[in-house]
Amino acid sequence: FTMGVVLILPIITCTVLLLIHLKKATGTALLFVLIVHAGLAVSVNLSSAMGERDERVIAKLTDKNSHHQNFIDSRLIDNELVASHEEEAGIFMIINYVFLLISIGLYGGKLSTIKKIAILFMQSLLIYFAYNVATSGGKLVYLHGAAKAFINLKFGIQ
């Protein structure tokens, strides 16, 4: 969902800016863009919370006193890969918030061509950071079997 919003945000912004330019909409239409961008921030927070929850489950299951310990030692995903994914997600979250705040500031007053380009550039740059998060998460799931390991650990499948 998050990646979909990231990809569609610049398209929505271009559409709204074009409608304003053609005098088919007023500047208040930009409020819709800000709402979508704020929705992206909510989505990122929810994704982060789910990742933290999953990390706590794994931590409990990997406890030295856990009866799953022998299975886990041979099947767990490299902590460096998880840390890399968390780092990418953290960078994306911070940049998204910064860009949202900058966009709010840029929408104030007259919306010059430079402001429009800056907003579109920031939104397009978000795609790069979201791609990095998605790639590192995809590697965990598809190349290293993180989802399978997590499900097996959670439900006691050995």
C-alpha positions as CSV (number, residue, x, y, z in Angstrom):
1,F,0.0,0.0,0.0
2,T,2.7,2.4,1.0
3,M,4.6,1.9,-2.3
4,G,1.4,2.5,-4.2
5,V,0.8,5.8,-2.5
6,V,4.4,6.9,-3.1
7,L,4.1,6.1,-6.8
8,I,0.7,7.9,-7.2
9,L,1.6,11.0,-5.2
10,P,3.5,12.8,-8.0
11,I,0.8,11.8,-10.5
12,I,-1.9,13.3,-8.3
13,T,0.2,16.4,-7.7
14,C,0.8,16.9,-11.5
15,T,-2.9,16.4,-12.2
16,V,-3.9,19.0,-9.5
17,L,-1.3,21.5,-10.7
18,L,-2.4,21.1,-14.3
19,L,-6.0,21.6,-13.3
20,I,-5.0,24.7,-11.4
21,H,-3.0,26.0,-14.3
22,L,-6.0,25.4,-16.7
23,K,-8.2,27.2,-14.2
24,K,-10.3,24.1,-13.7
25,A,-9.5,24.0,-10.0
26,T,-8.4,26.5,-7.3
27,G,-5.4,26.4,-5.0
28,T,-7.4,24.7,-2.4
29,A,-7.3,21.6,-4.5
30,L,-3.7,21.3,-3.2
31,L,-5.2,20.4,0.1
32,F,-6.1,17.0,-1.4
33,V,-2.4,16.5,-2.3
34,L,-1.4,17.3,1.3
35,I,-4.0,14.8,2.6
36,V,-2.6,12.1,0.4
37,H,0.9,12.9,1.5
38,A,-0.2,12.9,5.2
39,G,-1.9,9.5,4.4
40,L,1.5,8.3,3.2
41,A,3.0,9.3,6.6
42,V,0.3,7.3,8.4
43,S,1.0,4.3,6.2
44,V,4.7,4.5,6.9
45,N,4.1,4.7,10.6
46,L,1.8,1.6,10.5
47,S,4.3,-0.3,8.5
48,S,7.0,0.6,11.0
49,A,4.8,-0.5,13.9
50,M,4.1,-3.8,12.3
51,G,7.9,-4.3,11.7
52,E,8.6,-3.5,15.3
53,R,5.9,-6.0,16.4
54,D,7.4,-8.7,14.3
55,E,10.8,-8.0,15.7
56,R,9.5,-8.4,19.2
57,V,7.9,-11.7,18.3
58,I,11.2,-13.0,16.9
59,A,13.1,-11.7,20.0
60,K,10.8,-13.7,22.2
61,L,11.1,-16.8,20.1
62,T,14.9,-16.5,20.0
63,D,15.2,-16.2,23.7
64,K,17.9,-18.6,25.1
65,N,15.2,-20.3,27.2
66,S,12.9,-20.8,24.3
67,H,12.2,-24.4,23.2
68,H,12.6,-23.1,19.6
69,Q,16.2,-22.2,20.1
70,N,17.8,-25.2,18.2
71,F,15.5,-24.6,15.2
72,I,16.1,-20.9,15.3
73,D,19.9,-21.1,15.3
74,S,19.8,-22.9,11.9
75,R,17.1,-20.9,10.3
76,L,17.2,-17.3,11.4
77,I,17.8,-14.4,9.1
78,D,21.1,-12.5,9.3
79,N,20.6,-9.6,11.8
80,E,22.6,-7.3,9.4
81,L,20.0,-7.7,6.7
82,V,17.2,-6.8,9.2
83,A,19.2,-3.9,10.5
84,S,19.8,-2.7,6.9
85,H,16.1,-2.9,6.2
86,E,15.3,-1.0,9.4
87,E,17.8,1.7,8.5
88,E,16.4,2.1,5.1
89,A,12.9,2.4,6.5
90,G,14.0,4.9,9.1
91,I,15.6,7.1,6.5
92,F,12.5,6.9,4.3
93,M,10.2,7.8,7.3
94,I,12.3,10.9,8.2
95,I,12.6,12.1,4.6
96,N,8.9,11.7,4.1
97,Y,8.2,13.8,7.2
98,V,10.7,16.5,6.1
99,F,9.3,16.6,2.6
100,L,5.7,16.8,3.9
101,L,6.6,19.7,6.1
102,I,8.5,21.5,3.3
103,S,5.5,20.9,1.0
104,I,3.2,22.4,3.5
105,G,5.4,25.5,3.6
106,L,5.7,25.7,-0.1
107,Y,2.0,25.5,-0.6
108,G,1.6,28.7,1.4
109,G,1.5,32.0,-0.7
110,K,1.8,32.2,-4.4
111,L,2.6,28.8,-6.0
112,S,5.5,29.7,-8.4
113,T,6.9,27.4,-11.0
114,I,10.0,26.9,-8.8
115,K,7.8,25.8,-5.9
116,K,5.9,23.4,-8.2
117,I,9.1,21.9,-9.5
118,A,10.5,21.6,-5.9
119,I,7.3,19.8,-4.7
120,L,7.3,17.4,-7.7
121,F,11.1,16.7,-7.3
122,M,10.7,15.9,-3.6
123,Q,7.8,13.6,-4.3
124,S,9.7,11.9,-7.0
125,L,12.7,11.5,-4.8
126,L,10.5,9.7,-2.3
127,I,10.1,6.9,-4.8
128,Y,13.8,6.3,-4.7
129,F,13.8,6.0,-0.9
130,A,10.7,3.8,-0.9
131,Y,12.3,1.6,-3.5
132,N,15.3,1.1,-1.3
133,V,13.0,0.0,1.6
134,A,11.0,-2.3,-0.6
135,T,14.1,-3.8,-2.1
136,S,15.7,-4.6,1.2
137,G,12.4,-6.0,2.5
138,G,11.9,-8.0,-0.6
139,K,15.4,-9.5,-0.3
140,L,14.6,-10.6,3.3
141,V,11.3,-12.2,2.3
142,Y,12.1,-13.7,-1.1
143,L,15.9,-14.4,-1.1
144,H,16.4,-15.2,2.6
145,G,13.0,-16.6,3.5
146,A,12.2,-14.2,6.3
147,A,8.4,-14.7,6.1
148,K,8.7,-18.4,6.1
149,A,11.1,-18.4,9.1
150,F,8.9,-16.0,10.9
151,I,5.7,-18.0,10.3
152,N,7.5,-21.3,11.2
153,L,8.8,-19.7,14.4
154,K,5.5,-18.1,15.3
155,F,3.4,-21.3,14.8
156,G,6.0,-23.7,16.1
157,I,6.6,-25.5,12.7
158,Q,10.0,-27.1,12.5
